[in-house]
Amino acid sequence: MGKQTPAPETRAVASSLADLESPKYSTLVVCPICNRERWVRNANIKTERYTGICKHCTLARRNWRGGKRINKGHLEIFLPDHPQANGSGYIRRSHLVVPQVLREGYEVHHINGNKLDDSTQNLLVVSHTEHASLHSKTRNRRANGQFDSTK
């Protein structure tokens, strides 16, 4: 079986005044994660798969990938308190591997071109200008000297 979740708080709901003592159809349930209240049919509560977690929290948990994601080919890690984290709270793993803190105007270059290879032997801290120069050497040019729009 899966992970055991604590039993959600429940309050009996009467479908009519006569049923105040014994709820027949639904129960007011509190989500153990977000504490939102919602009505749940008693038949659903009795199933083995019932966790008490609301649909909103279930969808949010489904998209969680352990705090890691790939963005534009780079592996990013969720560290919202890090000073170099972006607005979403993620920072590129290559920035964590580099021993020095990156100053303004400096970037991390992947020597072998593989953005997922964050070994220290593959990373080089360069200025923005040097980084653009390194990448321009590897791009294809047309006959007129302009860069191809395709990578």
C-alpha positions in Angstrom: 0.0 0.0 0.0 1.0 3.6 -0.1 1.9 6.1 2.5 -0.6 6.4 5.4 -2.2 9.8 5.8 -3.8 11.0 9.0 -7.6 10.7 9.1 -9.2 14.0 8.0 -11.3 16.0 10.4 -15.0 15.3 9.6 -18.3 16.8 10.7 -21.6 15.2 10.2 -24.0 16.9 7.8 -27.7 16.5 7.8 -29.6 16.3 4.5 -32.8 17.4 6.3 -33.8 18.4 9.9 -34.9 14.8 10.6 -31.4 13.5 9.9 -29.5 15.8 12.3 -28.5 12.8 14.5 -27.4 10.5 11.6 -25.9 11.9 8.4 -26.9 9.9 5.4 -25.3 11.4 2.3 -22.3 13.6 2.9 -19.8 14.8 5.4 -18.0 18.1 5.7 -14.3 17.2 5.4 -11.2 19.4 6.0 -8.2 18.8 3.7 -5.1 17.8 5.9 -2.8 19.9 3.6 -4.6 23.2 2.9 -7.3 23.1 5.6 -10.1 23.8 3.1 -13.5 22.5 3.9 -15.6 20.7 1.3 -18.5 18.3 1.1 -17.7 14.7 0.4 -20.2 11.9 -0.2 -20.1 9.2 2.5 -19.7 6.5 -0.1 -16.5 8.1 -1.3 -15.1 8.3 2.3 -15.6 4.6 2.8 -13.4 3.6 -0.1 -9.8 2.3 0.5 -8.3 5.0 -1.8 -9.8 7.9 0.1 -7.0 10.2 1.6 -9.0 13.3 2.5 -6.8 15.5 0.3 -8.8 18.0 -1.9 -8.6 18.1 -5.7 -6.6 21.3 -5.6 -3.8 19.8 -3.4 -3.9 16.5 -5.4 -3.2 18.4 -8.7 -0.5 20.5 -7.1 1.2 17.4 -5.7 1.0 15.6 -9.1 3.1 18.3 -10.8 5.8 18.3 -8.0 9.0 16.6 -9.2 11.0 16.7 -6.1 12.2 20.3 -6.6 14.0 19.6 -9.9 13.1 20.6 -13.4 14.7 21.1 -16.8 14.4 24.7 -18.1 15.9 25.5 -21.5 18.2 22.5 -21.3 19.5 23.3 -17.8 18.7 21.3 -14.7 17.3 23.7 -12.0 16.8 23.0 -8.3 14.2 24.6 -6.1 16.0 26.7 -3.5 13.8 29.8 -2.9 16.1 31.2 -0.2 19.2 31.2 -2.4 20.4 34.7 -3.4 20.7 33.7 -7.1 17.3 32.0 -7.3 15.0 33.2 -10.0 11.5 34.5 -9.4 10.1 31.0 -9.2 12.7 30.0 -6.5 14.8 27.8 -8.8 18.6 28.0 -9.4 20.6 26.3 -12.1 22.6 23.3 -10.7 25.7 24.5 -12.6 25.6 27.7 -10.5 25.6 25.6 -7.3 28.5 23.4 -8.5 30.8 26.4 -9.4 32.9 27.1 -6.2 32.7 30.9 -6.4 29.6 33.1 -6.3 28.8 34.5 -9.7 29.1 38.2 -9.8 27.0 40.4 -12.0 28.0 40.1 -15.7 29.5 36.6 -15.3 28.1 33.3 -16.6 28.8 29.6 -16.5 29.9 28.0 -19.8 29.5 24.3 -20.4 32.7 23.3 -22.3 31.4 20.2 -24.0 28.0 21.9 -24.9 25.9 19.5 -22.7 23.9 21.7 -20.4 23.1 18.7 -18.1 26.8 17.9 -17.6 27.5 19.9 -14.4 30.8 18.3 -13.5 33.5 20.8 -12.4 35.8 19.8 -15.3 33.0 20.8 -17.7 32.2 24.3 -16.2 34.0 27.5 -16.9 33.2 30.9 -15.4 33.4 33.6 -18.1 32.2 37.2 -18.6 29.0 37.6 -20.7 31.1 38.9 -23.6 33.5 35.9 -23.5 30.5 33.6 -23.3 28.9 35.1 -26.4 32.2 34.8 -28.2 32.6 31.1 -27.3 29.1 30.3 -28.6 29.5 32.4 -31.8 32.5 30.3 -32.8 30.4 27.1 -32.8 27.4 28.6 -34.7 26.9 28.1 -38.4 27.1 31.1 -40.7 25.4 31.6 -44.1 27.4 32.6 -47.2 26.7 36.3 -46.4 28.2 36.0 -43.0 25.0 36.1 -40.9 24.3 33.4 -38.4 21.7 30.8 -39.2 18.5 31.2 -37.3 18.5 27.5 -36.4 20.8 26.3 -33.7 
